[in-house]
Amino acid sequence: MEFIDYYKVLGLDKNATAADIKKAYRKLARKLHPDLNPNDKAAQQKFQQINEANEVLSDPEKRKKYDQYGKDWQHADAFEEAKRQQGSQGFGGGFGGQRTYSRGGQGFDESQFSDFFESMFGGGFSRGGGQRQAAKFKGQDLNATLRLNLTDILKSQKQTISIGEKKIRLTIPAGVEDGQTIKIKGYGGEGMNGGPKGDLLITFEIFNNTRFKRLESDLYSTEEISLYTALLGGEITVETLTGKVKLNVKPETQNDTKVKLKGKGLPKYKKEDQHGDLFITYKIVLPKNLSEKEKELFTELSKIR
């Protein structure tokens, strides 16, 4: 796999702070966002790279592994385990005046360093004369972000996305959550020594392009009603995601009264035939610019009460 310098992608050096990484990512994300570069494949590829870079460098543990192992950072745990096994066989630092390298805090001379990576990645024979078995490693997972409007997830849909030179056809389930990540197995980086390919992890960003507040599959909104409708009752028309409906307001309805429209919310994840509910809160609007006659009538009412 071609090595991508994540620091260079974000225009930073290895001494960058967490705040520097966050600032650089946001600046580039605004510039390279696919919505602003709809037909620019180069910009879309760079946008993917800055997302990958941010995903790794903004996580202290991943960044530590990346700084130490570069493109092979996802195999860091396997490397450390192999070094521990090598160490138990007598590998230490400083042999016979030979030059020693330090990786991960453990010393390796030139010949041991070579033996170690040959044992990890294949090639050559063991000292006992047998063919050395190469360790297999899964390829690197790739990360991508897919942005949708809330109204796009009312039904499951098929969409083609581009990851580098690959075009992937996938089904986006109805009701997917903002921030939810799904895994597409085998669409990541190539494995090492015959190991399996990595996976593609797609994180969804759902932009709420409606007037409703979302909480999982339920929706919430407020509706203004007049003082007279609240007191005497009446019929109002309200918006839902699937069109307008009429509601009967009961007489003497109090401010902040909540009503539920069953099944008028979002579809539940992967269950298009099941929907959440829409909860409406009534807000009573008091009349303004009262006429003299209205003031007299309200005064009369206050005396009656």
TORKOL-4160 file (C-alpha; in steps of 0.2 Angstrom, whole numbers, padded with zeros to 4 digits, m for minus):
305
<pt num="1" X="0000" Y="0000" Z="0000"/>
<pt num="2" X="0006" Y="0017" Z="m0005"/>
<pt num="3" X="0012" Y="0027" Z="0011"/>
<pt num="4" X="0001" Y="0043" Z="0014"/>
<pt num="5" X="0009" Y="0055" Z="0026"/>
<pt num="6" X="m0006" Y="0061" Z="0036"/>
<pt num="7" X="0004" Y="0076" Z="0043"/>
<pt num="8" X="0008" Y="0082" Z="0026"/>
<pt num="9" X="m0010" Y="0079" Z="0020"/>
<pt num="10" X="m0016" Y="0092" Z="0034"/>
<pt num="11" X="m0001" Y="0103" Z="0031"/>
<pt num="12" X="0007" Y="0100" Z="0048"/>
<pt num="13" X="0023" Y="0093" Z="0056"/>
<pt num="14" X="0024" Y="0079" Z="0069"/>
<pt num="15" X="0025" Y="0092" Z="0083"/>
<pt num="16" X="0007" Y="0098" Z="0079"/>
<pt num="17" X="m0005" Y="0099" Z="0094"/>
<pt num="18" X="m0022" Y="0092" Z="0095"/>
<pt num="19" X="m0029" Y="0109" Z="0093"/>
<pt num="20" X="m0018" Y="0112" Z="0077"/>
<pt num="21" X="m0025" Y="0096" Z="0070"/>
<pt num="22" X="m0043" Y="0101" Z="0073"/>
<pt num="23" X="m0040" Y="0118" Z="0066"/>
<pt num="24" X="m0031" Y="0112" Z="0050"/>
<pt num="25" X="m0044" Y="0098" Z="0047"/>
<pt num="26" X="m0059" Y="0110" Z="0048"/>
<pt num="27" X="m0051" Y="0123" Z="0037"/>
<pt num="28" X="m0047" Y="0110" Z="0023"/>
<pt num="29" X="m0064" Y="0101" Z="0026"/>
<pt num="30" X="m0073" Y="0117" Z="0022"/>
<pt num="31" X="m0062" Y="0120" Z="0006"/>
<pt num="32" X="m0063" Y="0102" Z="m0001"/>
<pt num="33" X="m0081" Y="0098" Z="0004"/>
<pt num="34" X="m0089" Y="0088" Z="m0010"/>
<pt num="35" X="m0104" Y="0100" Z="m0010"/>
<pt num="36" X="m0093" Y="0114" Z="m0015"/>
<pt num="37" X="m0083" Y="0103" Z="m0028"/>
<pt num="38" X="m0096" Y="0092" Z="m0035"/>
<pt num="39" X="m0087" Y="0087" Z="m0051"/>
<pt num="40" X="m0069" Y="0088" Z="m0045"/>
<pt num="41" X="m0063" Y="0071" Z="m0042"/>
<pt num="42" X="m0046" Y="0077" Z="m0036"/>
<pt num="43" X="m0054" Y="0087" Z="m0023"/>
<pt num="44" X="m0065" Y="0073" Z="m0018"/>
<pt num="45" X="m0050" Y="0061" Z="m0016"/>
<pt num="46" X="m0041" Y="0074" Z="m0005"/>
<pt num="47" X="m0057" Y="0076" Z="0005"/>
<pt num="48" X="m0056" Y="0058" Z="0009"/>
<pt num="49" X="m0038" Y="0059" Z="0013"/>
<pt num="50" X="m0040" Y="0073" Z="0026"/>
<pt num="51" X="m0054" Y="0063" Z="0034"/>
<pt num="52" X="m0043" Y="0048" Z="0035"/>
<pt num="53" X="m0029" Y="0059" Z="0042"/>
<pt num="54" X="m0040" Y="0067" Z="0055"/>
<pt num="55" X="m0047" Y="0050" Z="0060"/>
<pt num="56" X="m0030" Y="0044" Z="0064"/>
<pt num="57" X="m0021" Y="0059" Z="0071"/>
<pt num="58" X="m0035" Y="0066" Z="0082"/>
<pt num="59" X="m0035" Y="0049" Z="0091"/>
<pt num="60" X="m0020" Y="0049" Z="0103"/>
<pt num="61" X="m0018" Y="0030" Z="0103"/>
<pt num="62" X="m0019" Y="0029" Z="0084"/>
<pt num="63" X="m0008" Y="0043" Z="0082"/>
<pt num="64" X="0005" Y="0035" Z="0093"/>
<pt num="65" X="0005" Y="0019" Z="0083"/>
<pt num="66" X="0005" Y="0029" Z="0067"/>
<pt num="67" X="0021" Y="0039" Z="0072"/>
<pt num="68" X="0029" Y="0023" Z="0076"/>
<pt num="69" X="0024" Y="0011" Z="0062"/>
<pt num="70" X="0019" Y="0023" Z="0048"/>
<pt num="71" X="0007" Y="0015" Z="0035"/>
<pt num="72" X="0008" Y="m0002" Z="0045"/>
<pt num="73" X="0001" Y="0007" Z="0061"/>
<pt num="74" X="m0015" Y="m0004" Z="0061"/>
<pt num="75" X="m0003" Y="m0019" Z="0064"/>
<pt num="76" X="0006" Y="m0011" Z="0079"/>
<pt num="77" X="m0001" Y="m0024" Z="0091"/>
<pt num="78" X="0004" Y="m0039" Z="0080"/>
<pt num="79" X="0022" Y="m0031" Z="0079"/>
<pt num="80" X="0023" Y="m0028" Z="0097"/>
<pt num="81" X="0018" Y="m0046" Z="0101"/>
<pt num="82" X="0031" Y="m0052" Z="0088"/>
<pt num="83" X="0044" Y="m0042" Z="0096"/>
<pt num="84" X="0040" Y="m0049" Z="0113"/>
<pt num="85" X="0041" Y="m0066" Z="0106"/>
<pt num="86" X="0058" Y="m0062" Z="0098"/>
<pt num="87" X="0064" Y="m0054" Z="0115"/>
<pt num="88" X="0060" Y="m0070" Z="0124"/>
<pt num="89" X="0071" Y="m0079" Z="0112"/>
<pt num="90" X="0086" Y="m0069" Z="0117"/>
<pt num="91" X="0084" Y="m0053" Z="0106"/>
<pt num="92" X="0090" Y="m0038" Z="0116"/>
<pt num="93" X="0100" Y="m0022" Z="0112"/>
<pt num="94" X="0118" Y="m0020" Z="0108"/>
<pt num="95" X="0127" Y="m0036" Z="0101"/>
<pt num="96" X="0146" Y="m0037" Z="0098"/>
<pt num="97" X="0148" Y="m0018" Z="0094"/>
<pt num="98" X="0135" Y="m0019" Z="0079"/>
<pt num="99" X="0125" Y="m0004" Z="0076"/>
<pt num="100" X="0108" Y="m0005" Z="0085"/>
<pt num="101" X="0091" Y="0002" Z="0080"/>
<pt num="102" X="0078" Y="0006" Z="0092"/>
<pt num="103" X="0059" Y="0003" Z="0088"/>
<pt num="104" X="0046" Y="0004" Z="0101"/>
<pt num="105" X="0059" Y="0005" Z="0115"/>
<pt num="106" X="0068" Y="m0011" Z="0111"/>
<pt num="107" X="0085" Y="m0013" Z="0103"/>
<pt num="108" X="0088" Y="m0023" Z="0087"/>
<pt num="109" X="0105" Y="m0024" Z="0078"/>
<pt num="110" X="0105" Y="m0024" Z="0059"/>
<pt num="111" X="0105" Y="m0043" Z="0057"/>
<pt num="112" X="0091" Y="m0045" Z="0070"/>
<pt num="113" X="0081" Y="m0031" Z="0063"/>
<pt num="114" X="0081" Y="m0040" Z="0046"/>
<pt num="115" X="0077" Y="m0057" Z="0053"/>
<pt num="116" X="0063" Y="m0049" Z="0063"/>
<pt num="117" X="0054" Y="m0041" Z="0047"/>
<pt num="118" X="0058" Y="m0056" Z="0037"/>
<pt num="119" X="0049" Y="m0067" Z="0049"/>
<pt num="120" X="0035" Y="m0055" Z="0049"/>
<pt num="121" X="0033" Y="m0052" Z="0031"/>
<pt num="122" X="0040" Y="m0068" Z="0023"/>
<pt num="123" X="0056" Y="m0072" Z="0013"/>
<pt num="124" X="0071" Y="m0082" Z="0016"/>
<pt num="125" X="0074" Y="m0098" Z="0027"/>
<pt num="126" X="0075" Y="m0100" Z="0046"/>
<pt num="127" X="0092" Y="m0104" Z="0054"/>
<pt num="128" X="0086" Y="m0122" Z="0055"/>
<pt num="129" X="0085" Y="m0124" Z="0036"/>
<pt num="130" X="0066" Y="m0124" Z="0035"/>
<pt num="131" X="0055" Y="m0112" Z="0025"/>
<pt num="132" X="0050" Y="m0098" Z="0036"/>
<pt num="133" X="0031" Y="m0096" Z="0038"/>
<pt num="134" X="0026" Y="m0078" Z="0034"/>
<pt num="135" X="0014" Y="m0069" Z="0045"/>
<pt num="136" X="m0002" Y="m0064" Z="0037"/>
<pt num="137" X="m0010" Y="m0047" Z="0041"/>
<pt num="138" X="m0027" Y="m0039" Z="0037"/>
<pt num="139" X="m0026" Y="m0024" Z="0026"/>
<pt num="140" X="m0029" Y="m0007" Z="0033"/>
<pt num="141" X="m0047" Y="m0001" Z="0035"/>
<pt num="142" X="m0053" Y="0014" Z="0026"/>
<pt num="143" X="m0064" Y="0027" Z="0032"/>
<pt num="144" X="m0077" Y="0038" Z="0023"/>
<pt num="145" X="m0090" Y="0050" Z="0027"/>
<pt num="146" X="m0107" Y="0051" Z="0018"/>
<pt num="147" X="m0118" Y="0066" Z="0020"/>
<pt num="148" X="m0137" Y="0065" Z="0018"/>
<pt num="149" X="m0152" Y="0076" Z="0021"/>
<pt num="150" X="m0165" Y="0070" Z="0034"/>
<pt num="151" X="m0178" Y="0068" Z="0020"/>
<pt num="152" X="m0166" Y="0056" Z="0011"/>
<pt num="153" X="m0168" Y="0042" Z="0024"/>
<pt num="154" X="m0187" Y="0041" Z="0024"/>
<pt num="155" X="m0184" Y="0025" Z="0013"/>
<pt num="156" X="m0170" Y="0014" Z="0009"/>
<pt num="157" X="m0160" Y="0019" Z="m0006"/>
<pt num="158" X="m0146" Y="0013" Z="m0017"/>
<pt num="159" X="m0131" Y="0025" Z="m0020"/>
<pt num="160" X="m0114" Y="0023" Z="m0028"/>
<pt num="161" X="m0100" Y="0031" Z="m0019"/>
<pt num="162" X="m0082" Y="0033" Z="m0025"/>
<pt num="163" X="m0067" Y="0028" Z="m0014"/>
<pt num="164" X="m0051" Y="0032" Z="m0024"/>
<pt num="165" X="m0053" Y="0024" Z="m0040"/>
<pt num="166" X="m0066" Y="0011" Z="m0034"/>
<pt num="167" X="m0085" Y="0014" Z="m0036"/>
<pt num="168" X="m0095" Y="0005" Z="m0023"/>
<pt num="169" X="m0114" Y="0002" Z="m0025"/>
<pt num="170" X="m0122" Y="0001" Z="m0008"/>
<pt num="171" X="m0139" Y="0001" Z="0000"/>
<pt num="172" X="m0142" Y="0015" Z="0013"/>
<pt num="173" X="m0155" Y="0008" Z="0026"/>
<pt num="174" X="m0170" Y="0019" Z="0030"/>
<pt num="175" X="m0169" Y="0028" Z="0047"/>
<pt num="176" X="m0150" Y="0028" Z="0048"/>
<pt num="177" X="m0144" Y="0038" Z="0063"/>
<pt num="178" X="m0132" Y="0054" Z="0062"/>
<pt num="179" X="m0115" Y="0048" Z="0067"/>
<pt num="180" X="m0119" Y="0030" Z="0063"/>
<pt num="181" X="m0105" Y="0019" Z="0055"/>
<pt num="182" X="m0108" Y="0004" Z="0045"/>
<pt num="183" X="m0095" Y="m0008" Z="0039"/>
<pt num="184" X="m0093" Y="m0015" Z="0021"/>
<pt num="185" X="m0082" Y="m0030" Z="0022"/>
<pt num="186" X="m0067" Y="m0032" Z="0011"/>
<pt num="187" X="m0067" Y="m0015" Z="0003"/>
<pt num="188" X="m0052" Y="m0008" Z="0012"/>
<pt num="189" X="m0033" Y="m0009" Z="0009"/>
<pt num="190" X="m0024" Y="m0025" Z="0002"/>
<pt num="191" X="m0019" Y="m0038" Z="0015"/>
<pt num="192" X="m0001" Y="m0042" Z="0018"/>
<pt num="193" X="0007" Y="m0059" Z="0014"/>
<pt num="194" X="m0010" Y="m0065" Z="0008"/>
<pt num="195" X="m0020" Y="m0058" Z="0022"/>
<pt num="196" X="m0038" Y="m0053" Z="0020"/>
<pt num="197" X="m0042" Y="m0035" Z="0013"/>
<pt num="198" X="m0047" Y="m0022" Z="0026"/>
<pt num="199" X="m0065" Y="m0015" Z="0028"/>
<pt num="200" X="m0073" Y="0001" Z="0022"/>
<pt num="201" X="m0081" Y="0010" Z="0037"/>
<pt num="202" X="m0094" Y="0023" Z="0031"/>
<pt num="203" X="m0100" Y="0036" Z="0044"/>
<pt num="204" X="m0116" Y="0045" Z="0041"/>
<pt num="205" X="m0118" Y="0064" Z="0044"/>
<pt num="206" X="m0137" Y="0067" Z="0043"/>
<pt num="207" X="m0141" Y="0086" Z="0040"/>
<pt num="208" X="m0158" Y="0090" Z="0047"/>
<pt num="209" X="m0166" Y="0100" Z="0033"/>
<pt num="210" X="m0183" Y="0100" Z="0041"/>
<pt num="211" X="m0192" Y="0110" Z="0055"/>
<pt num="212" X="m0193" Y="0095" Z="0066"/>
<pt num="213" X="m0181" Y="0090" Z="0080"/>
<pt num="214" X="m0176" Y="0072" Z="0079"/>
<pt num="215" X="m0173" Y="0059" Z="0093"/>
<pt num="216" X="m0170" Y="0042" Z="0086"/>
<pt num="217" X="m0185" Y="0038" Z="0076"/>
<pt num="218" X="m0197" Y="0051" Z="0084"/>
<pt num="219" X="m0199" Y="0069" Z="0079"/>
<pt num="220" X="m0204" Y="0084" Z="0089"/>
<pt num="221" X="m0211" Y="0101" Z="0084"/>
<pt num="222" X="m0221" Y="0116" Z="0091"/>
<pt num="223" X="m0237" Y="0123" Z="0084"/>
<pt num="224" X="m0244" Y="0140" Z="0088"/>
<pt num="225" X="m0262" Y="0142" Z="0091"/>
<pt num="226" X="m0272" Y="0157" Z="0095"/>
<pt num="227" X="m0279" Y="0161" Z="0112"/>
<pt num="228" X="m0297" Y="0159" Z="0105"/>
<pt num="229" X="m0293" Y="0142" Z="0098"/>
<pt num="230" X="m0285" Y="0137" Z="0114"/>
<pt num="231" X="m0300" Y="0142" Z="0124"/>
<pt num="232" X="m0315" Y="0137" Z="0113"/>
<pt num="233" X="m0306" Y="0123" Z="0103"/>
<pt num="234" X="m0305" Y="0121" Z="0084"/>
<pt num="235" X="m0297" Y="0113" Z="0070"/>
<pt num="236" X="m0279" Y="0117" Z="0064"/>
<pt num="237" X="m0268" Y="0111" Z="0050"/>
<pt num="238" X="m0250" Y="0105" Z="0054"/>
<pt num="239" X="m0236" Y="0099" Z="0043"/>
<pt num="240" X="m0228" Y="0081" Z="0044"/>
<pt num="241" X="m0214" Y="0073" Z="0034"/>
<pt num="242" X="m0227" Y="0065" Z="0023"/>
<pt num="243" X="m0239" Y="0080" Z="0021"/>
<pt num="244" X="m0252" Y="0090" Z="0030"/>
<pt num="245" X="m0264" Y="0084" Z="0042"/>
<pt num="246" X="m0279" Y="0091" Z="0052"/>
<pt num="247" X="m0280" Y="0091" Z="0071"/>
<pt num="248" X="m0294" Y="0095" Z="0082"/>
<pt num="249" X="m0289" Y="0106" Z="0097"/>
<pt num="250" X="m0299" Y="0103" Z="0113"/>
<pt num="251" X="m0307" Y="0117" Z="0122"/>
<pt num="252" X="m0298" Y="0125" Z="0136"/>
<pt num="253" X="m0281" Y="0118" Z="0130"/>
<pt num="254" X="m0267" Y="0124" Z="0141"/>
<pt num="255" X="m0250" Y="0131" Z="0135"/>
<pt num="256" X="m0237" Y="0118" Z="0131"/>
<pt num="257" X="m0250" Y="0104" Z="0129"/>
<pt num="258" X="m0242" Y="0089" Z="0120"/>
<pt num="259" X="m0251" Y="0078" Z="0107"/>
<pt num="260" X="m0244" Y="0063" Z="0098"/>
<pt num="261" X="m0247" Y="0058" Z="0080"/>
<pt num="262" X="m0243" Y="0040" Z="0080"/>
<pt num="263" X="m0233" Y="0033" Z="0066"/>
<pt num="264" X="m0229" Y="0051" Z="0059"/>
<pt num="265" X="m0210" Y="0050" Z="0064"/>
<pt num="266" X="m0196" Y="0042" Z="0055"/>
<pt num="267" X="m0194" Y="0024" Z="0049"/>
<pt num="268" X="m0185" Y="0014" Z="0062"/>
<pt num="269" X="m0168" Y="0008" Z="0056"/>
<pt num="270" X="m0169" Y="m0006" Z="0043"/>
<pt num="271" X="m0188" Y="m0007" Z="0047"/>
<pt num="272" X="m0197" Y="0004" Z="0034"/>
<pt num="273" X="m0214" Y="m0003" Z="0039"/>
<pt num="274" X="m0212" Y="0003" Z="0057"/>
<pt num="275" X="m0211" Y="0022" Z="0061"/>
<pt num="276" X="m0208" Y="0032" Z="0076"/>
<pt num="277" X="m0221" Y="0046" Z="0082"/>
<pt num="278" X="m0222" Y="0065" Z="0079"/>
<pt num="279" X="m0225" Y="0074" Z="0096"/>
<pt num="280" X="m0232" Y="0092" Z="0094"/>
<pt num="281" X="m0232" Y="0105" Z="0108"/>
<pt num="282" X="m0245" Y="0119" Z="0107"/>
<pt num="283" X="m0239" Y="0137" Z="0110"/>
<pt num="284" X="m0253" Y="0149" Z="0114"/>
<pt num="285" X="m0251" Y="0166" Z="0105"/>
<pt num="286" X="m0259" Y="0180" Z="0114"/>
<pt num="287" X="m0267" Y="0193" Z="0104"/>
<pt num="288" X="m0259" Y="0210" Z="0101"/>
<pt num="289" X="m0265" Y="0228" Z="0097"/>
<pt num="290" X="m0282" Y="0225" Z="0105"/>
<pt num="291" X="m0296" Y="0237" Z="0100"/>
<pt num="292" X="m0305" Y="0246" Z="0113"/>
<pt num="293" X="m0320" Y="0234" Z="0111"/>
<pt num="294" X="m0309" Y="0219" Z="0114"/>
<pt num="295" X="m0301" Y="0227" Z="0129"/>
<pt num="296" X="m0319" Y="0230" Z="0136"/>
<pt num="297" X="m0324" Y="0212" Z="0133"/>
<pt num="298" X="m0308" Y="0205" Z="0141"/>
<pt num="299" X="m0311" Y="0217" Z="0156"/>
<pt num="300" X="m0329" Y="0210" Z="0157"/>
<pt num="301" X="m0322" Y="0193" Z="0157"/>
<pt num="302" X="m0310" Y="0196" Z="0171"/>
<pt num="303" X="m0324" Y="0202" Z="0182"/>
<pt num="304" X="m0334" Y="0187" Z="0178"/>
<pt num="305" X="m0320" Y="0176" Z="0183"/>
